[in-house]
Amino acid sequence: MAKPKPRCFWCGDDPLYVAYHDDEWGVPVRDDRLLFEQLILEGAQAGLSWITVLKKREHYRKAFANFDVRKVARFNAKKVDALMKNPGVVRHRGKLESVALNARAFLALQEEYGSFSKWLWTHVDGKPVIRRSRSHQPTSPLAEKISKELKKRGMKFVGPTIIQAFLQAVGVLDEHLPGCWKA
């Protein structure tokens, strides 16, 4: 029997979580649809474990038009009421209401910079910031800066801790732990 690959401790041994760690987490993302998806899912995760949202991701894709930012930007109160009845998503009114608001701000960033990706990656000169440490930092100066900018543009559920997780997930911050096969 082959010895399992050493991984960041946080992914445990749930096959869904292991696949997320191995195939997605920390891989640089430059596709706006994927960035929008991750931003919304990280906001949904606030106060919950990531595995909870990860298990609901396919439901989110269906409920949020596969994260088509233009379609989501048109969501209204009636749509939020319908989503509040959907057991496939986290039924928190504030989080659900924030999605259309965030989509509109996301579109404004796309308009201003050509893409959300261009705006995001300019914060790190287009290259992932690599950090290998065993100490857990729930936020960083970069996450605090980006959070502040997104809030200024009207986004909700984009606090520094949420943005730190987002930046790690989309590979802006590569923070695989020492000893992980991806480090």
KOLDOVO-547037 format. One record per residue (C-alpha): residue number from 1; y, z negated, x negated. Coordinates in pm, 1 decimal, padded with zeros to 6 digits. Layout:
% residues N
<site><pos>NUM</pos><north>Y</north><up>Z</up><east>X</east></site>
...
***
This chain:
% residues 183
<site><pos>1</pos><north>00000.0</north><up>00000.0</up><east>00000.0</east></site>
<site><pos>2</pos><north>00337.6</north><up>00103.3</up><east>-00136.2</east></site>
<site><pos>3</pos><north>00588.4</north><up>-00169.3</up><east>-00207.6</east></site>
<site><pos>4</pos><north>00885.4</north><up>-00147.0</up><east>00033.7</east></site>
<site><pos>5</pos><north>01218.4</north><up>-00032.5</up><east>-00107.7</east></site>
<site><pos>6</pos><north>01460.2</north><up>-00317.1</up><east>-00178.6</east></site>
<site><pos>7</pos><north>01743.9</north><up>-00305.4</up><east>00074.6</east></site>
<site><pos>8</pos><north>02056.2</north><up>-00495.0</up><east>00169.8</east></site>
<site><pos>9</pos><north>01926.9</north><up>-00813.1</up><east>00333.5</east></site>
<site><pos>10</pos><north>02123.5</north><up>-00766.1</up><east>00654.9</east></site>
<site><pos>11</pos><north>01912.8</north><up>-00478.3</up><east>00786.8</east></site>
<site><pos>12</pos><north>01596.3</north><up>-00690.9</up><east>00809.2</east></site>
<site><pos>13</pos><north>01280.8</north><up>-00506.5</up><east>00903.1</east></site>
<site><pos>14</pos><north>01359.9</north><up>-00360.4</up><east>01246.1</east></site>
<site><pos>15</pos><north>01272.0</north><up>00011.6</up><east>01207.0</east></site>
<site><pos>16</pos><north>01591.7</north><up>00121.6</up><east>01384.0</east></site>
<site><pos>17</pos><north>01803.9</north><up>-00096.0</up><east>01157.9</east></site>
<site><pos>18</pos><north>01616.1</north><up>00012.6</up><east>00843.8</east></site>
<site><pos>19</pos><north>01665.7</north><up>00379.5</up><east>00935.0</east></site>
<site><pos>20</pos><north>02036.7</north><up>00314.8</up><east>00998.8</east></site>
<site><pos>21</pos><north>02069.5</north><up>00145.7</up><east>00659.6</east></site>
<site><pos>22</pos><north>01873.8</north><up>00411.7</up><east>00473.2</east></site>
<site><pos>23</pos><north>02013.7</north><up>00723.1</up><east>00640.6</east></site>
<site><pos>24</pos><north>02363.9</north><up>00640.2</up><east>00763.2</east></site>
<site><pos>25</pos><north>02531.4</north><up>00319.9</up><east>00646.8</east></site>
<site><pos>26</pos><north>02759.9</north><up>00384.6</up><east>00354.3</east></site>
<site><pos>27</pos><north>02715.6</north><up>00762.0</up><east>00356.7</east></site>
<site><pos>28</pos><north>03060.8</north><up>00926.9</up><east>00342.8</east></site>
<site><pos>29</pos><north>03151.2</north><up>01071.8</up><east>00684.3</east></site>
<site><pos>30</pos><north>03420.8</north><up>01335.5</up><east>00714.5</east></site>
<site><pos>31</pos><north>03335.8</north><up>01470.5</up><east>01059.8</east></site>
<site><pos>32</pos><north>03592.5</north><up>01355.3</up><east>01317.2</east></site>
<site><pos>33</pos><north>03342.3</north><up>01330.2</up><east>01603.9</east></site>
<site><pos>34</pos><north>03120.1</north><up>01100.2</up><east>01397.8</east></site>
<site><pos>35</pos><north>03419.1</north><up>00897.9</up><east>01281.9</east></site>
<site><pos>36</pos><north>03535.8</north><up>00854.2</up><east>01641.1</east></site>
<site><pos>37</pos><north>03186.9</north><up>00750.4</up><east>01747.5</east></site>
<site><pos>38</pos><north>03160.5</north><up>00491.0</up><east>01472.4</east></site>
<site><pos>39</pos><north>03508.6</north><up>00355.3</up><east>01541.8</east></site>
<site><pos>40</pos><north>03425.6</north><up>00305.4</up><east>01910.3</east></site>
<site><pos>41</pos><north>03084.1</north><up>00153.9</up><east>01840.3</east></site>
<site><pos>42</pos><north>03229.6</north><up>-00089.9</up><east>01586.5</east></site>
<site><pos>43</pos><north>03483.6</north><up>-00200.5</up><east>01848.3</east></site>
<site><pos>44</pos><north>03202.8</north><up>-00247.9</up><east>02100.4</east></site>
<site><pos>45</pos><north>03017.1</north><up>-00461.7</up><east>01848.3</east></site>
<site><pos>46</pos><north>03297.2</north><up>-00721.1</up><east>01819.1</east></site>
<site><pos>47</pos><north>03140.3</north><up>-01060.9</up><east>01880.5</east></site>
<site><pos>48</pos><north>02787.8</north><up>-00918.3</up><east>01896.3</east></site>
<site><pos>49</pos><north>02524.1</north><up>-00822.9</up><east>01643.5</east></site>
<site><pos>50</pos><north>02523.5</north><up>-00464.0</up><east>01521.5</east></site>
<site><pos>51</pos><north>02160.1</north><up>-00417.5</up><east>01626.5</east></site>
<site><pos>52</pos><north>02267.4</north><up>-00480.5</up><east>01987.9</east></site>
<site><pos>53</pos><north>02505.5</north><up>-00183.8</up><east>01975.9</east></site>
<site><pos>54</pos><north>02272.4</north><up>00027.4</up><east>01764.1</east></site>
<site><pos>55</pos><north>02006.3</north><up>-00003.9</up><east>02035.1</east></site>
<site><pos>56</pos><north>02263.3</north><up>00113.0</up><east>02293.0</east></site>
<site><pos>57</pos><north>02399.9</north><up>00402.2</up><east>02086.5</east></site>
<site><pos>58</pos><north>02221.2</north><up>00677.0</up><east>02280.5</east></site>
<site><pos>59</pos><north>02352.1</north><up>00528.6</up><east>02606.3</east></site>
<site><pos>60</pos><north>02702.3</north><up>00530.7</up><east>02457.4</east></site>
<site><pos>61</pos><north>02668.3</north><up>00893.8</up><east>02357.6</east></site>
<site><pos>62</pos><north>02577.2</north><up>00984.6</up><east>02714.5</east></site>
<site><pos>63</pos><north>02842.6</north><up>00762.0</up><east>02875.5</east></site>
<site><pos>64</pos><north>03119.2</north><up>00882.4</up><east>02641.2</east></site>
<site><pos>65</pos><north>03056.9</north><up>01259.9</up><east>02651.1</east></site>
<site><pos>66</pos><north>02889.4</north><up>01253.7</up><east>02309.5</east></site>
<site><pos>67</pos><north>03215.6</north><up>01107.8</up><east>02179.2</east></site>
<site><pos>68</pos><north>03414.8</north><up>01420.6</up><east>02252.7</east></site>
<site><pos>69</pos><north>03755.0</north><up>01267.0</up><east>02182.2</east></site>
<site><pos>70</pos><north>03943.5</north><up>01505.1</up><east>02414.6</east></site>
<site><pos>71</pos><north>03719.7</north><up>01422.0</up><east>02710.3</east></site>
<site><pos>72</pos><north>03727.5</north><up>01048.5</up><east>02637.2</east></site>
<site><pos>73</pos><north>04107.8</north><up>01053.7</up><east>02613.7</east></site>
<site><pos>74</pos><north>04113.0</north><up>01152.0</up><east>02983.1</east></site>
<site><pos>75</pos><north>03906.3</north><up>00851.9</up><east>03098.9</east></site>
<site><pos>76</pos><north>04086.5</north><up>00650.3</up><east>03365.1</east></site>
<site><pos>77</pos><north>04045.9</north><up>00320.7</up><east>03552.2</east></site>
<site><pos>78</pos><north>03787.9</north><up>00474.7</up><east>03787.8</east></site>
<site><pos>79</pos><north>03576.7</north><up>00578.7</up><east>03488.4</east></site>
<site><pos>80</pos><north>03606.1</north><up>00228.7</up><east>03338.3</east></site>
<site><pos>81</pos><north>03491.5</north><up>00080.7</up><east>03672.6</east></site>
<site><pos>82</pos><north>03185.9</north><up>00307.5</up><east>03660.9</east></site>
<site><pos>83</pos><north>03114.7</north><up>00211.7</up><east>03298.6</east></site>
<site><pos>84</pos><north>03132.1</north><up>-00157.1</up><east>03395.4</east></site>
<site><pos>85</pos><north>02822.0</north><up>-00093.0</up><east>03607.4</east></site>
<site><pos>86</pos><north>02633.7</north><up>00084.1</up><east>03326.1</east></site>
<site><pos>87</pos><north>02378.8</north><up>-00151.7</up><east>03164.5</east></site>
<site><pos>88</pos><north>02345.1</north><up>00090.8</up><east>02872.7</east></site>
<site><pos>89</pos><north>02684.7</north><up>-00006.5</up><east>02731.2</east></site>
<site><pos>90</pos><north>02851.2</north><up>-00337.1</up><east>02648.7</east></site>
<site><pos>91</pos><north>03019.0</north><up>-00421.2</up><east>02978.3</east></site>
<site><pos>92</pos><north>03340.5</north><up>-00576.5</up><east>02854.2</east></site>
<site><pos>93</pos><north>03640.1</north><up>-00440.2</up><east>03041.6</east></site>
<site><pos>94</pos><north>03881.4</north><up>-00475.2</up><east>02750.3</east></site>
<site><pos>95</pos><north>03650.1</north><up>-00290.4</up><east>02513.5</east></site>
<site><pos>96</pos><north>03585.4</north><up>-00015.2</up><east>02767.0</east></site>
<site><pos>97</pos><north>03954.6</north><up>00025.5</up><east>02850.3</east></site>
<site><pos>98</pos><north>04036.6</north><up>00050.4</up><east>02481.4</east></site>
<site><pos>99</pos><north>03819.8</north><up>00359.1</up><east>02432.7</east></site>
<site><pos>100</pos><north>04051.3</north><up>00607.5</up><east>02610.9</east></site>
<site><pos>101</pos><north>04355.7</north><up>00443.4</up><east>02454.2</east></site>
<site><pos>102</pos><north>04197.5</north><up>00474.3</up><east>02110.0</east></site>
<site><pos>103</pos><north>04097.8</north><up>00834.3</up><east>02180.2</east></site>
<site><pos>104</pos><north>04458.7</north><up>00924.9</up><east>02254.6</east></site>
<site><pos>105</pos><north>04577.6</north><up>00760.8</up><east>01930.6</east></site>
<site><pos>106</pos><north>04294.0</north><up>00935.2</up><east>01744.0</east></site>
<site><pos>107</pos><north>04412.0</north><up>01270.4</up><east>01883.5</east></site>
<site><pos>108</pos><north>04767.1</north><up>01195.0</up><east>01772.3</east></site>
<site><pos>109</pos><north>04642.0</north><up>01128.6</up><east>01417.7</east></site>
<site><pos>110</pos><north>04447.7</north><up>01455.2</up><east>01425.8</east></site>
<site><pos>111</pos><north>04760.8</north><up>01639.0</up><east>01536.2</east></site>
<site><pos>112</pos><north>04974.5</north><up>01477.5</up><east>01267.9</east></site>
<site><pos>113</pos><north>04730.8</north><up>01507.6</up><east>00974.3</east></site>
<site><pos>114</pos><north>04507.9</north><up>01799.9</up><east>01073.0</east></site>
<site><pos>115</pos><north>04214.1</north><up>01563.4</up><east>01120.9</east></site>
<site><pos>116</pos><north>04145.7</north><up>01193.0</up><east>01149.8</east></site>
<site><pos>117</pos><north>03921.6</north><up>01231.3</up><east>00846.7</east></site>
<site><pos>118</pos><north>04209.1</north><up>01357.3</up><east>00630.9</east></site>
<site><pos>119</pos><north>04422.2</north><up>01063.0</up><east>00740.0</east></site>
<site><pos>120</pos><north>04144.4</north><up>00811.3</up><east>00674.3</east></site>
<site><pos>121</pos><north>04030.5</north><up>00942.9</up><east>00337.7</east></site>
<site><pos>122</pos><north>04387.3</north><up>00966.7</up><east>00199.3</east></site>
<site><pos>123</pos><north>04376.0</north><up>00586.0</up><east>00182.8</east></site>
<site><pos>124</pos><north>04118.4</north><up>00611.3</up><east>-00098.4</east></site>
<site><pos>125</pos><north>04219.7</north><up>00943.7</up><east>-00258.1</east></site>
<site><pos>126</pos><north>03920.5</north><up>01110.9</up><east>-00093.2</east></site>
<site><pos>127</pos><north>03658.1</north><up>00907.9</up><east>-00283.7</east></site>
<site><pos>128</pos><north>03449.2</north><up>00610.7</up><east>-00172.4</east></site>
<site><pos>129</pos><north>03543.3</north><up>00273.9</up><east>-00316.6</east></site>
<site><pos>130</pos><north>03228.2</north><up>00128.0</up><east>-00470.8</east></site>
<site><pos>131</pos><north>03189.5</north><up>-00247.6</up><east>-00473.3</east></site>
<site><pos>132</pos><north>02871.1</north><up>-00431.1</up><east>-00565.5</east></site>
<site><pos>133</pos><north>02882.9</north><up>-00803.4</up><east>-00495.9</east></site>
<site><pos>134</pos><north>02660.1</north><up>-01063.7</up><east>-00340.8</east></site>
<site><pos>135</pos><north>02956.9</north><up>-01239.3</up><east>-00182.3</east></site>
<site><pos>136</pos><north>03030.4</north><up>-01140.1</up><east>00176.5</east></site>
<site><pos>137</pos><north>03387.9</north><up>-01044.4</up><east>00253.2</east></site>
<site><pos>138</pos><north>03455.3</north><up>-00996.4</up><east>00625.0</east></site>
<site><pos>139</pos><north>03768.4</north><up>-00798.1</up><east>00544.3</east></site>
<site><pos>140</pos><north>03959.9</north><up>-00640.1</up><east>00257.1</east></site>
<site><pos>141</pos><north>04318.6</north><up>-00538.3</up><east>00180.4</east></site>
<site><pos>142</pos><north>04223.1</north><up>-00178.7</up><east>00268.7</east></site>
<site><pos>143</pos><north>04077.1</north><up>-00283.3</up><east>00605.4</east></site>
<site><pos>144</pos><north>04383.9</north><up>-00494.4</up><east>00676.7</east></site>
<site><pos>145</pos><north>04615.3</north><up>-00200.8</up><east>00594.9</east></site>
<site><pos>146</pos><north>04423.6</north><up>00050.2</up><east>00808.8</east></site>
<site><pos>147</pos><north>04389.0</north><up>-00200.1</up><east>01094.0</east></site>
<site><pos>148</pos><north>04763.7</north><up>-00256.8</up><east>01092.5</east></site>
<site><pos>149</pos><north>04832.3</north><up>00118.2</up><east>01097.7</east></site>
<site><pos>150</pos><north>04588.2</north><up>00179.9</up><east>01384.4</east></site>
<site><pos>151</pos><north>04732.2</north><up>-00107.9</up><east>01588.5</east></site>
<site><pos>152</pos><north>05084.1</north><up>00025.2</up><east>01527.0</east></site>
<site><pos>153</pos><north>04964.8</north><up>00354.1</up><east>01676.2</east></site>
<site><pos>154</pos><north>04840.7</north><up>00170.9</up><east>01986.8</east></site>
<site><pos>155</pos><north>04470.1</north><up>00123.3</up><east>01917.3</east></site>
<site><pos>156</pos><north>04283.1</north><up>-00186.6</up><east>02036.0</east></site>
<site><pos>157</pos><north>03967.6</north><up>-00352.0</up><east>01900.6</east></site>
<site><pos>158</pos><north>04055.9</north><up>-00238.5</up><east>01551.3</east></site>
<site><pos>159</pos><north>04115.0</north><up>-00573.5</up><east>01381.8</east></site>
<site><pos>160</pos><north>04054.4</north><up>-00608.2</up><east>01006.4</east></site>
<site><pos>161</pos><north>03694.5</north><up>-00730.4</up><east>01043.1</east></site>
<site><pos>162</pos><north>03605.9</north><up>-00440.1</up><east>01275.4</east></site>
<site><pos>163</pos><north>03776.1</north><up>-00194.1</up><east>01042.4</east></site>
<site><pos>164</pos><north>03597.9</north><up>-00342.4</up><east>00739.6</east></site>
<site><pos>165</pos><north>03263.6</north><up>-00276.5</up><east>00912.7</east></site>
<site><pos>166</pos><north>03381.9</north><up>00072.8</up><east>01010.0</east></site>
<site><pos>167</pos><north>03487.9</north><up>00156.6</up><east>00653.6</east></site>
<site><pos>168</pos><north>03152.8</north><up>00037.8</up><east>00520.7</east></site>
<site><pos>169</pos><north>02957.8</north><up>00229.2</up><east>00784.6</east></site>
<site><pos>170</pos><north>03135.3</north><up>00560.7</up><east>00718.2</east></site>
<site><pos>171</pos><north>03118.2</north><up>00529.4</up><east>00340.4</east></site>
<site><pos>172</pos><north>03487.0</north><up>00478.0</up><east>00265.7</east></site>
<site><pos>173</pos><north>03371.1</north><up>00147.0</up><east>00121.0</east></site>
<site><pos>174</pos><north>03029.6</north><up>00168.5</up><east>-00045.7</east></site>
<site><pos>175</pos><north>02918.8</north><up>-00192.6</up><east>-00047.1</east></site>
<site><pos>176</pos><north>02540.7</north><up>-00174.3</up><east>-00075.1</east></site>
<site><pos>177</pos><north>02434.2</north><up>-00498.0</up><east>-00237.7</east></site>
<site><pos>178</pos><north>02310.2</north><up>-00521.9</up><east>-00595.0</east></site>
<site><pos>179</pos><north>01936.6</north><up>-00454.8</up><east>-00599.8</east></site>
<site><pos>180</pos><north>01946.0</north><up>-00226.3</up><east>-00294.4</east></site>
<site><pos>181</pos><north>01785.2</north><up>00109.8</up><east>-00360.6</east></site>
<site><pos>182</pos><north>02106.1</north><up>00277.1</up><east>-00239.1</east></site>
<site><pos>183</pos><north>02332.1</north><up>00084.9</up><east>-00480.7</east></site>
***
